[in-house]
Amino acid sequence: HFVPSCHITCQPSTMGNTMYFSLSFSLFIFSLLCSSISPISAVQSPINVWPKPITFSWPHPQAISLSPIFTITSPNHQYLTPAVNRYLRQVLTEHHRPLITPAVNLTLASPLQSLTLTVSDLSTPLQHGVNESYTLTIPAVGSSANLTAETVWGAMRGLETFSQLVWGDPSGVAAGLFISDSPIFEHRGVMLDTSRNYYQVEDLLRLIGAMSANKLNVFHWHITDSHSFPLVLPSEPNLAAKGSYGPEMQYSSEDVKRIVEFGLEHGVRVLPEIDMPGHTGSWAEAYPEIVTCANMFWWPAGTEWSDRLASEPGTGHLNPLTPKTYEVLKNVIHDAAIMFPEPFYHAGADEIIPGCWKADPTVQAFLSNNGTLSQLLEMFVNSTFPYIVSLNRTVVYWEDVLLDDNVKVNPAVLPPENTILQTWNNGPNNTKRIVASGYRAIVSSADFYYLDCGHGDFLGNSSLYAQEPGSDQGNGGSWCGPFKTWQTIYNYDITYGLSEEEAMRLA
């Protein structure tokens, strides 16, 4: 599919009943919550904690000043300590001023001198399903607030909440309140495509920082595609050397390490996606012998849409019939698994375009001997899936691998215990099909969550685009028409039509 510049994904958690939920433009949301007002003395201000906590008790609204020598006491930890230092610097120097609506009268009391963090478990790594719950108590009278969490990662969520309760210059903090919170969704993600458009490392770090500010926890990094291969791999350096947009538009091992470490310091996992066997035209710059229909015009003139070679400019599929394909793939997967410690590995498998494989003579010979394209895909998955699993990874695929109308594998090829499917088509219908088959699902419906549309894009919002028959997307004929409004996004119930047992598979 047209992998977006950014879209959002979510999965539920068994903890709590509030969804931590935000978007790729979360920086805008955060600034909206922290725009200008008067200093806290004689102030009228609401409490805008984002996302809304499960339990928020503030029976007698008031504020106390924040001591200029305010401290945060916490256990020493590789990732928690940098987070503590970051939030301490933020509350002492940034002097956020939240938007006033509606007004709440606040009064001043004695200064708050410290925040004490108590963390039960300092050893559990950041991983899918980790406990992110916390409780925060800021007394109306007294010099110390308390933040309690089961894990380091819950403590980070609580620190973010505390930072949102501090505002003004000089700084004050809401007092006499109690918050208890945990996420409904264990997987709360933003996906960014760095193949079609290269983003500098600093841009990725800024995105991760914004995600952390909104309590999102998975940066889904769609690193490669047909357009470019920007990831420098030790075992296959030519893929980036020849397939990237240039030497200045590549991600080195050091860059990846920096991004992964930055993510851990912000409670954000980095989930790599190296899409295959489709969306691989850039691989042909280094290995033309393993890619079918590379560097061809994506929709030959005079042909039907069903005869296209790609769904957008940039053609190329890996050839499952070529032994060299698997030699290269094993190196790519091995290197990526070393660079990214994340237990999930996204292997793509979306949008197998029949015309691209059919353009290759070896595939034509295979089909002439009663072979099918689905058998080709199954051959590819059977040759790669076990190897990824052997590296202690759970494999994530786009839904197409199982649900595509034309090219898909037999479910027996993908054991549910090692497989997660990510939805992007047909809203709750495909989600239902996946979880009813026993698979876990990541929901990122194009009808609601894709944010890559705008003027000048390959797809736009113009009514000049033909309406797709049977589509409920309005004029535009794609997920770009009409644009996704806040109402559309927040009205989407990803558990709609699911049984309680099925909804649990969204975790």
C-alpha positions as CSV (number, residue, x, y, z in Angstrom):
1,H,0.0,0.0,0.0
2,F,1.0,3.6,-0.2
3,V,2.9,3.5,3.1
4,P,2.2,6.9,4.6
5,S,4.6,9.5,5.8
6,C,2.9,9.0,9.1
7,H,0.0,7.1,10.5
8,I,-1.1,5.9,13.9
9,T,-1.6,2.4,15.3
10,C,-3.0,1.0,18.5
11,Q,-3.6,-2.2,20.3
12,P,-5.4,-2.6,23.7
13,S,-4.0,-3.6,27.0
14,T,-5.6,-5.6,29.8
15,M,-4.7,-2.8,32.2
16,G,-7.2,-0.1,32.9
17,N,-9.9,1.4,30.7
18,T,-8.4,4.5,29.2
19,M,-6.7,4.7,25.9
20,Y,-3.4,6.5,25.5
21,F,-3.9,7.8,22.1
22,S,-2.4,10.5,19.9
23,L,-1.2,11.3,16.4
24,S,1.9,12.1,14.4
25,F,1.2,15.8,14.9
26,S,1.3,15.4,18.7
27,L,3.7,18.3,19.0
28,F,0.9,20.5,17.9
29,I,-1.4,19.0,20.5
30,F,1.2,19.3,23.2
31,S,1.8,23.0,22.4
32,L,-1.9,23.6,22.5
33,L,-2.2,22.3,26.0
34,C,0.8,24.4,27.1
35,S,0.1,27.8,25.5
36,S,0.2,31.1,27.3
37,I,-1.6,32.3,30.4
38,S,-0.7,34.5,33.4
39,P,1.6,33.3,36.1
40,I,0.1,31.0,38.6
41,S,-0.4,33.5,41.4
42,A,-4.0,34.7,41.2
43,V,-4.4,32.4,38.2
44,Q,-7.5,30.7,36.8
45,S,-6.5,27.6,35.0
46,P,-7.8,24.1,34.2
47,I,-5.9,20.8,34.5
48,N,-5.1,19.4,31.1
49,V,-3.5,16.0,31.6
50,W,-3.0,14.3,28.2
51,P,-4.2,11.6,27.8
52,K,-7.0,11.7,30.4
53,P,-6.1,9.5,33.3
54,I,-8.3,6.6,34.5
55,T,-8.6,8.1,38.0
56,F,-8.2,11.8,38.6
57,S,-9.2,13.1,42.0
58,W,-8.9,16.8,42.8
59,P,-11.6,17.6,45.3
60,H,-10.5,21.1,46.3
61,P,-8.6,22.6,43.3
62,Q,-5.6,24.6,44.4
63,A,-2.0,25.1,43.5
64,I,1.2,25.4,45.4
65,S,4.4,27.0,44.2
66,L,7.3,24.9,43.0
67,S,10.4,25.5,44.9
68,P,13.3,26.9,42.8
69,I,15.5,24.1,44.3
70,F,12.8,21.4,43.6
71,T,14.4,17.9,43.3
72,I,13.3,14.5,42.0
73,T,14.5,11.5,43.9
74,S,14.6,8.2,42.1
75,P,16.5,4.9,41.9
76,N,19.5,4.9,39.6
77,H,18.7,3.3,36.3
78,Q,20.3,3.4,32.8
79,Y,17.1,4.9,31.2
80,L,15.1,6.2,34.1
81,T,17.9,8.5,35.4
82,P,18.1,10.4,32.0
83,A,14.3,10.7,32.0
84,V,14.3,12.1,35.6
85,N,17.0,14.7,34.6
86,R,15.0,15.6,31.5
87,Y,11.8,16.2,33.4
88,L,13.5,18.0,36.2
89,R,15.0,20.4,33.7
90,Q,11.6,20.8,32.0
91,V,9.6,21.7,35.1
92,L,12.2,24.1,36.4
93,T,12.9,26.0,33.1
94,E,10.2,25.7,30.6
95,H,7.4,27.5,32.4
96,H,4.5,26.2,30.4
97,R,1.3,28.2,30.4
98,P,-1.8,26.1,29.6
99,L,-4.8,27.4,27.7
100,I,-7.6,28.6,30.0
101,T,-10.9,26.9,29.3
102,P,-12.8,26.6,31.5
103,A,-11.5,28.7,34.5
104,V,-10.7,27.1,37.9
105,N,-9.8,29.3,40.8
106,L,-6.5,28.3,42.4
107,T,-4.8,29.4,45.7
108,L,-1.2,29.3,46.8
109,A,0.2,27.2,49.7
110,S,3.7,26.3,50.8
111,P,6.2,25.3,48.1
112,L,6.6,21.8,46.8
113,Q,10.2,20.8,47.4
114,S,10.5,17.3,45.9
115,L,9.0,14.4,44.0
116,T,9.9,10.9,45.2
117,L,9.8,8.0,42.8
118,T,9.3,4.4,44.0
119,V,9.7,1.7,41.4
120,S,9.1,-1.9,42.3
121,D,10.9,-3.6,39.4
122,L,14.0,-2.0,37.8
123,S,14.9,-5.0,35.6
124,T,11.9,-5.6,33.3
125,P,12.9,-4.4,29.8
126,L,10.7,-2.2,27.6
127,Q,8.7,-4.7,25.6
128,H,5.2,-5.4,24.4
129,G,2.8,-5.8,27.4
130,V,5.1,-4.3,30.0
131,N,3.3,-2.7,33.0
132,E,3.1,1.0,32.4
133,S,0.8,1.9,35.4
134,Y,1.5,4.5,38.0
135,T,0.0,6.5,40.8
136,L,0.8,10.1,41.6
137,T,0.0,12.0,44.8
138,I,0.6,15.7,45.2
139,P,-0.4,16.8,48.7
140,A,-2.3,20.0,49.5
141,V,-0.1,20.5,52.5
142,G,3.4,19.1,52.6
143,S,6.7,19.5,50.8
144,S,7.0,16.2,48.9
145,A,4.9,14.5,46.1
146,N,5.0,10.8,45.5
147,L,5.1,8.8,42.3
148,T,4.8,5.0,42.5
149,A,5.2,2.6,39.6
150,E,5.7,-1.1,39.0
151,T,8.3,-0.6,36.3
152,V,10.7,2.1,35.0
153,W,8.3,2.6,32.0
154,G,5.3,3.3,34.2
155,A,7.5,5.8,36.1
156,M,8.2,7.6,32.9
157,R,4.5,7.9,32.1
158,G,4.0,9.3,35.6
159,L,6.8,11.8,35.2
160,E,5.1,13.1,32.0
161,T,1.9,13.5,33.9
162,F,3.6,15.4,36.7
163,S,5.3,17.7,34.1
164,Q,1.8,18.6,32.7
165,L,0.7,19.7,36.2
166,V,3.4,22.3,36.5
167,W,3.0,25.7,34.8
168,G,3.6,29.4,35.1
169,D,6.5,31.7,35.9
170,P,7.4,31.4,38.7
171,S,6.3,27.8,38.4
172,G,3.4,26.3,40.4
173,V,1.9,22.9,40.5
174,A,-1.6,21.6,41.0
175,A,-1.9,20.2,44.6
176,G,-4.3,18.1,46.7
177,L,-4.8,15.6,43.9
178,F,-4.4,11.9,43.2
179,I,-4.0,10.2,39.9
180,S,-4.0,6.5,39.0
181,D,-3.4,5.5,35.4
182,S,-2.6,2.7,33.0
183,P,-3.1,2.2,29.3
184,I,-5.9,0.2,27.6
185,F,-3.6,-0.2,24.5
186,E,-0.3,-2.0,24.9
187,H,0.8,-1.0,21.4
188,R,0.4,2.7,20.8
189,G,2.3,3.6,17.7
190,V,3.3,6.0,15.0
191,M,4.7,4.8,11.7
192,L,7.1,6.9,9.7
193,D,8.3,6.1,6.2
194,T,11.9,7.1,5.6
195,S,12.2,5.5,2.1
196,R,10.0,7.8,0.0
197,N,11.2,10.8,2.0
198,Y,14.4,10.8,4.0
199,Y,14.3,12.3,7.5
200,Q,17.4,13.3,9.4
201,V,18.2,11.6,12.6
202,E,17.2,14.7,14.6
203,D,13.8,14.6,13.0
204,L,13.3,11.0,14.2
205,L,14.4,11.9,17.7
206,R,12.0,14.8,17.7
207,L,9.2,12.5,16.7
208,I,10.1,10.0,19.5
209,G,10.2,12.9,22.0
210,A,6.7,14.0,20.9
211,M,5.4,10.4,21.2
212,S,6.7,10.2,24.7
213,A,5.0,13.4,25.6
214,N,1.7,11.8,24.5
215,K,2.5,8.4,26.2
216,L,2.9,6.6,22.9
217,N,5.3,3.7,23.0
218,V,6.1,2.2,19.6
219,F,7.9,4.0,16.8
220,H,7.2,1.8,13.8
221,W,10.0,2.7,11.4
222,H,9.2,1.8,7.8
223,I,12.8,2.1,6.8
224,T,13.0,0.8,3.2
225,D,10.8,0.6,0.1
226,S,11.1,0.7,-3.6
227,H,12.1,4.4,-3.6
228,S,15.3,4.1,-1.5
229,F,17.2,1.8,0.8
230,P,18.7,4.2,3.4
231,L,19.8,1.6,6.1
232,V,23.5,0.8,6.0
233,L,23.9,-3.0,6.8
234,P,27.3,-4.4,7.6
235,S,26.7,-7.6,5.6
236,E,25.1,-5.9,2.7
237,P,26.6,-2.4,2.4
238,N,25.8,-2.1,-1.3
239,L,22.1,-2.0,-0.6
240,A,22.4,1.5,0.9
241,A,25.5,2.5,-1.1
242,K,23.6,2.0,-4.4
243,G,20.0,2.1,-3.3
244,S,19.8,5.2,-1.1
245,Y,19.2,8.7,-2.3
246,G,22.9,9.5,-1.5
247,P,25.6,9.1,1.1
248,E,24.1,12.0,3.1
249,M,20.7,10.2,3.2
250,Q,21.6,7.0,4.9
251,Y,21.3,5.6,8.5
252,S,24.5,4.1,9.9
253,S,24.7,1.5,12.7
254,E,25.7,4.4,14.9
255,D,22.6,6.4,13.9
256,V,20.3,3.4,14.6
257,K,22.0,2.8,18.0
258,R,21.4,6.5,18.9
259,I,17.7,6.3,17.8
260,V,17.1,3.1,19.7
261,E,18.8,4.4,22.9
262,F,16.9,7.7,22.7
263,G,13.7,5.7,22.4
264,L,14.5,3.7,25.5
265,E,15.2,6.9,27.4
266,H,11.7,8.1,26.4
267,G,9.9,4.7,26.9
268,V,9.5,4.2,23.1
269,R,10.3,1.0,21.4
270,V,11.7,1.1,17.9
271,L,10.0,-1.5,15.6
272,P,11.9,-1.9,12.3
273,E,10.1,-2.7,9.1
274,I,12.0,-3.9,6.0
275,D,9.2,-4.5,3.6
276,M,9.5,-7.6,1.4
277,P,8.9,-9.2,-1.1
278,G,7.0,-6.3,-2.6
279,H,8.1,-2.6,-2.3
280,T,11.7,-3.7,-3.0
281,G,12.6,-1.8,-6.2
282,S,15.6,-0.1,-4.5
283,W,17.2,-3.5,-3.9
284,A,17.7,-3.7,-7.7
285,E,20.4,-1.0,-7.6
286,A,22.7,-3.5,-5.9
287,Y,21.2,-6.8,-7.0
288,P,19.2,-6.5,-10.2
289,E,19.2,-10.3,-10.6
290,I,16.9,-10.8,-7.6
291,V,14.3,-8.2,-8.4
292,T,11.4,-8.5,-10.9
293,C,10.0,-5.6,-13.0
294,A,12.6,-3.2,-11.5
295,N,12.8,0.3,-13.0
296,M,9.8,-0.1,-15.3
297,F,6.9,2.3,-15.7
298,W,4.5,1.5,-13.0
299,W,1.3,1.5,-15.1
300,P,1.9,0.8,-18.7
301,A,-0.2,2.9,-21.1
302,G,-3.3,1.3,-22.4
303,T,-3.5,-1.4,-19.7
304,E,-6.1,-2.0,-17.0
305,W,-5.4,-1.1,-13.4
306,S,-5.3,-4.9,-12.7
307,D,-2.3,-5.1,-15.1
308,R,-0.2,-2.4,-13.3
309,L,3.3,-3.3,-12.1
310,A,3.0,-1.2,-8.9
311,S,0.4,0.9,-7.2
312,E,2.6,4.0,-7.5
313,P,5.8,5.0,-9.3
314,G,8.6,2.8,-8.0
315,T,8.4,-0.9,-9.2
316,G,10.1,-4.1,-8.0
317,H,9.4,-7.3,-6.2
318,L,12.0,-9.8,-4.8
319,N,12.0,-13.0,-6.9
320,P,11.2,-16.0,-4.7
321,L,12.5,-18.4,-7.4
322,T,16.1,-17.1,-7.3
323,P,18.4,-18.7,-4.7
324,K,20.5,-15.5,-4.4
325,T,17.4,-13.7,-3.1
326,Y,17.5,-15.7,0.1
327,E,21.3,-15.3,0.5
328,V,20.8,-11.5,0.6
329,L,17.7,-11.7,2.7
330,K,19.4,-13.8,5.4
331,N,22.1,-11.2,5.7
332,V,19.6,-8.3,5.8
333,I,17.4,-10.0,8.5
334,H,20.4,-11.0,10.6
335,D,21.9,-7.5,10.6
336,A,18.6,-5.8,11.3
337,A,18.0,-8.2,14.3
338,I,21.4,-7.2,15.7
339,M,20.8,-3.5,15.2
340,F,17.3,-3.5,16.6
341,P,16.8,-5.4,19.9
342,E,13.0,-5.0,19.7
343,P,11.3,-8.5,20.0
344,F,8.9,-7.7,17.1
345,Y,10.2,-7.7,13.5
346,H,8.0,-6.2,10.8
347,A,8.5,-8.1,7.5
348,G,6.0,-6.2,5.4
349,A,4.4,-8.6,2.8
350,D,1.8,-6.1,1.6
351,E,0.7,-5.4,-1.9
352,I,2.0,-8.2,-4.0
353,I,1.2,-6.9,-7.5
354,P,0.6,-9.8,-9.9
355,G,1.9,-7.9,-12.9
356,C,5.3,-7.3,-11.4
357,W,6.0,-11.0,-10.8
358,K,4.4,-12.0,-14.1
359,A,6.8,-9.7,-15.9
360,D,9.7,-12.0,-15.1
361,P,10.6,-15.0,-17.4
362,T,11.3,-17.4,-14.5
363,V,8.0,-16.6,-12.9
364,Q,6.2,-17.0,-16.3
365,A,7.8,-20.5,-16.6
366,F,6.7,-21.3,-13.0
367,L,3.1,-20.2,-13.8
368,S,3.0,-22.1,-17.1
369,N,3.7,-25.3,-15.1
370,N,0.5,-24.8,-13.1
371,G,2.1,-22.8,-10.3
372,T,0.3,-19.8,-8.8
373,L,1.3,-16.5,-7.4
374,S,0.0,-17.5,-4.0
375,Q,2.4,-20.5,-4.1
376,L,5.2,-18.1,-4.9
377,L,4.4,-15.9,-1.8
378,E,4.1,-19.1,0.3
379,M,7.5,-20.2,-1.0
380,F,8.9,-16.8,0.1
381,V,7.3,-16.8,3.5
382,N,8.3,-20.4,4.2
383,S,11.9,-19.5,3.4
384,T,12.1,-16.4,5.6
385,F,9.5,-16.7,8.4
386,P,11.3,-19.6,10.2
387,Y,14.6,-17.8,10.1
388,I,13.1,-14.6,11.7
389,V,11.5,-16.7,14.4
390,S,14.8,-18.4,15.0
391,L,16.2,-15.0,16.0
392,N,13.7,-14.9,18.8
393,R,11.4,-12.5,17.0
394,T,7.6,-12.3,16.7
395,V,6.9,-11.6,13.0
396,V,4.6,-8.7,12.1
397,Y,3.1,-8.7,8.6
398,W,0.6,-6.4,6.9
399,E,-2.8,-8.0,6.6
400,D,-2.4,-8.6,2.9
401,V,-0.3,-11.8,3.5
402,L,-3.5,-13.5,4.7
403,L,-6.4,-11.4,3.3
404,D,-5.4,-10.2,-0.2
405,D,-8.0,-11.1,-2.8
406,N,-5.4,-12.4,-5.3
407,V,-2.1,-13.3,-3.6
408,K,-2.1,-14.7,-0.1
409,V,-0.7,-17.6,2.0
410,N,-2.5,-20.5,3.7
411,P,-3.0,-19.6,7.3
412,A,-1.2,-22.8,8.3
413,V,2.0,-21.2,7.1
414,L,1.7,-18.5,9.8
415,P,1.3,-19.9,13.4
416,P,-0.6,-17.3,15.5
417,E,1.8,-17.7,18.4
418,N,4.6,-16.2,16.3
419,T,2.6,-13.9,14.0
420,I,0.9,-10.5,14.4
421,L,-1.1,-9.0,11.5
422,Q,-1.4,-5.2,10.9
423,T,-4.6,-4.0,9.4
424,W,-4.9,-1.1,7.0
425,N,-7.9,-1.9,4.8
426,N,-11.7,-2.1,5.4
427,G,-11.8,-0.7,8.9
428,P,-13.3,-3.0,11.5
429,N,-14.1,-5.7,8.9
430,N,-10.5,-6.8,8.4
431,T,-9.8,-6.5,12.1
432,K,-12.6,-8.9,12.7
433,R,-11.4,-11.4,10.1
434,I,-7.9,-11.4,11.6
435,V,-8.8,-11.8,15.3
436,A,-11.5,-14.3,14.5
437,S,-8.8,-16.4,12.9
438,G,-6.9,-16.4,16.1
439,Y,-4.2,-13.8,15.3
440,R,-3.2,-10.8,17.2
441,A,-3.8,-7.5,15.4
442,I,-2.3,-4.0,15.2
443,V,-5.0,-1.6,13.9
444,S,-4.0,1.2,11.6
445,S,-7.0,1.6,9.3
446,A,-6.5,3.8,6.3
447,D,-10.1,5.0,6.6
448,F,-9.3,6.6,9.9
449,Y,-5.6,6.8,10.9
450,Y,-3.6,7.7,7.8
451,L,-2.1,11.2,8.0
452,D,-0.1,11.4,4.8
453,C,-2.6,13.3,2.6
454,G,-2.4,16.9,1.5
455,H,-1.9,19.3,-1.4
456,G,0.8,18.1,-3.8
457,D,0.8,14.5,-2.7
458,F,0.5,11.6,-5.1
459,L,-3.0,11.1,-3.7
460,G,-5.1,14.1,-2.8
461,N,-8.4,15.2,-1.5
462,S,-9.7,16.6,-4.8
463,S,-13.1,15.5,-6.0
464,L,-11.4,15.1,-9.5
465,Y,-10.3,11.7,-8.3
466,A,-12.9,9.1,-9.4
467,Q,-15.0,7.7,-6.6
468,E,-14.3,4.0,-6.0
469,P,-17.4,1.8,-6.5
470,G,-18.8,0.9,-3.2
471,S,-16.4,3.1,-1.3
472,D,-17.6,4.9,1.8
473,Q,-14.6,7.3,1.8
474,G,-16.2,10.2,-0.1
475,N,-14.8,11.9,-3.1
476,G,-11.2,11.2,-3.6
477,G,-11.3,7.4,-4.2
478,S,-8.6,6.7,-1.6
479,W,-7.9,7.2,2.1
480,C,-7.0,10.7,1.2
481,G,-10.5,11.7,0.4
482,P,-11.9,13.1,2.5
483,F,-9.3,14.2,5.0
484,K,-9.4,12.5,8.4
485,T,-10.9,15.0,10.8
486,W,-10.6,14.7,14.6
487,Q,-14.2,13.6,14.7
488,T,-13.5,10.7,12.2
489,I,-10.4,9.6,14.1
490,Y,-11.9,9.7,17.6
491,N,-15.2,8.1,16.5
492,Y,-13.4,5.0,15.4
493,D,-14.0,2.1,17.8
494,I,-11.4,-0.5,16.9
495,T,-13.2,-3.1,19.0
496,Y,-16.5,-2.7,17.1
497,G,-18.1,-6.0,16.3
498,L,-15.6,-8.0,18.3
499,S,-16.3,-10.5,21.1
500,E,-14.5,-10.0,24.4
501,E,-12.2,-12.8,23.5
502,E,-11.5,-11.3,20.1
503,A,-10.9,-7.9,21.5
504,M,-8.2,-9.3,23.7
505,R,-6.3,-10.3,20.6
506,L,-5.8,-6.6,19.8
507,A,-3.2,-6.8,22.6
